[in-house]
Amino acid sequence: MIQKKKLPVLGLGMLLLPGGSALAQAVDTIPGMPPVVDPANIYTETRAGNLNPEVAQDPPRIYVPNLRSNNVYVIDPQTYKVVARFKVGKSPQHVVPSWDLRTLWVTNNAEGTTNGSLTPIDPRTTQPLPNVAVDDPYNMYFTPDGKSAITVAEARQRLDFRDPHTMEMQGSVSVPECKGVNHADFSIDGRYAIFTCEFGGYLAKVDTVNRTLIGYMKLSRGGMPQDILTAPDGHKFYVADMHADGVFVIDGDSFRETGFIPTGIGTHGLYPSRDGTKMYVANRGSHKIHGAPHSKAGGVSVIDFATDRVVANWPIPGGGSPDMGNVSNDGKTLWLSGRFDDVVYAIDTTTGATRSIPVGLEPHGLTVWPQPGRYSIGHTGILR
């Protein structure tokens, strides 16, 4: 009998082959989650033009929720013109693609009231459907197995797990120390998510399978964490902090802070490039929740994932307030809302050249559609 030689494990899912070469080991994901194609880059399937055939039939549009005018503007990205607008619920915050990519959900958290709702949009027709009553949906995510939507009830300090289609409640996780819970991203295997706590300077780590709180971590400086993005390796996380004016680097598995990258005033939104090599960082230009328009500090920083260094800075001409958005299907345009300027920015990802399109009052978490990828984990369209 020939005895098989056991291969030594190098760590981070690597095996050492005879001769010294390394081979990536398959990631042990939660049941039902699509497999990780490349353990070194979770964004391989969101490369430019890699549209699902069903999604490819959806007309290209930019969907912009306007927080204070309670409506959504729809922009044709080819003409840079507003081609439609419609009313939604009170205080629309984000437009969130569903896990199966067939619905865009507008999260209307009805600030200061209990009249929260979700407005579904059919991306094939670009038309809204009847609202669904949901308590305080500031933001929304989907577990990587597609079994649950997670509505982020910011004012309630609670994460509500719901049926991803009907939005019926499945269960909740209370995060009482996470004041202003709002943004999240998931580990490479889908077993945990890290949420930011905007008004306490904390992060909260949540077990997505057992729906339990794992613990909290206090950031070392700043104290107003906003967006969070998983690095291509699926273990490291980046956290934008609006008071620290930069991005914290977090080891998600050990849940500890490992670095900090200065970017600009009011660091807010984080988006990966289509080739998975860079991260676009929106610097809102203010430390205030309601800042002044035309901030000279408003702009975008570009961070190289391999080195964690800023490789470009693109100021908004005339000043601005870049907030939330996403990257076009071809990767050539970064679309961001101009939160305090009532505009949307279309930024060339090669040169940083910027066009502005007037929209409604206080645009927030816009999404670009369609996008490449197999499934959405939520927010403004973080696909994998």
VENKAWO-V110076 format. One record per pair of residues at least 24 apart in sequence whose ideal C-beta (glycine too) atoms are under 7 Angstrom apart, sorted by the first residue. I is the first residue (numbers start at 1). GAP is how many residues later the second one is. Records with the same first field share a line. If there is no record, write none. Layout:
BEGIN
I = GAP  GAP
END
This chain:
BEGIN
13 = 26
27 = 161  162
28 = 161
29 = 160  161
30 = 114  115  159  160  161  179
31 = 114
32 = 113  114  115
33 = 111  112  157
34 = 340  341
36 = 152
39 = 149
40 = 192  193
41 = 191  235
42 = 146  188  190  192  342
43 = 189  229  233  341
44 = 232
45 = 328  329  339
46 = 228  326  327  337  338
47 = 227  228  325
48 = 226  281  282  283  324
49 = 280  281  323
50 = 322
51 = 278  319  321
52 = 49  322
55 = 46  315
56 = 314
57 = 67
58 = 65  66  311  312
59 = 67
60 = 310
61 = 65  308
62 = 273  282  304  306
63 = 32  41  58  303  304  306
64 = 273  280  295  299  302
65 = 27  28  29  30  41  298  299  300  301
66 = 26  293  294  295  296  297
67 = 24  25  26  295  297
68 = 293  294
69 = 291  292
71 = 289
72 = 34
73 = 286  287
74 = 52
75 = 269  282
77 = 251
80 = 266  275  277
82 = 275  277
84 = 42
86 = 42
88 = 31  40
89 = 28  30  42
90 = 25
93 = 45  46  271  272
94 = 45  270  271  285  286
95 = 270  271  272  285
96 = 44  282  283  284
97 = 270  272  279  284
98 = 44  66  278
99 = 43  47  65  276  277
100 = 46
101 = 274  275
104 = 263  265
105 = 35
107 = 30  31  32  33
108 = 29
109 = 27  28  29  45
118 = 49
123 = 246
132 = 35
134 = 33
138 = 44
139 = 43  44  240
140 = 238
141 = 43  236  237  238
142 = 234  235  236
143 = 47  65
144 = 42  46  233
145 = 45
146 = 229
152 = 29  30
154 = 26  27  28
157 = 24
159 = 47
161 = 50
171 = 40
173 = 33  38  39  40
175 = 29  38
177 = 25  39
178 = 24  26  38
183 = 43  44  45  196
184 = 44
185 = 43  44  45  52  197
186 = 44  191
187 = 47  48  65
188 = 46  47
194 = 34  43  58
196 = 29  30  32  43
197 = 28
198 = 26  27  28
201 = 24
203 = 36
205 = 50
215 = 40
217 = 38
219 = 29  38
220 = 37
226 = 42
227 = 41  42  43
229 = 41  43  50
231 = 74
232 = 44  73
238 = 32  41
240 = 27  28  29  30  41
241 = 26
242 = 24  25  26  42  45
243 = 44
247 = 34  56
249 = 59
259 = 49
261 = 42  47  49
263 = 38  47
264 = 33  35  37
265 = 32
268 = 55
269 = 54  55  56  67
271 = 55  56  63
273 = 54  58  76
274 = 53  57
275 = 56
277 = 27  28
278 = 24  25  26  27
279 = 24  26
280 = 54
282 = 40  41  54
283 = 39
284 = 37  38  39  55
285 = 35  36
286 = 35
291 = 30  49
292 = 48
293 = 28  47  48
294 = 24  25  26  47
295 = 24  25  26
298 = 24
300 = 34  47
312 = 40
314 = 33  38
316 = 29  38
317 = 37
320 = 25
323 = 41
324 = 40  41  42  56
325 = 41  43  55
326 = 41  42  45  54  55
327 = 41
328 = 40
329 = 41  42  43
335 = 31  33
337 = 26  27  29
338 = 25
339 = 24  25
END
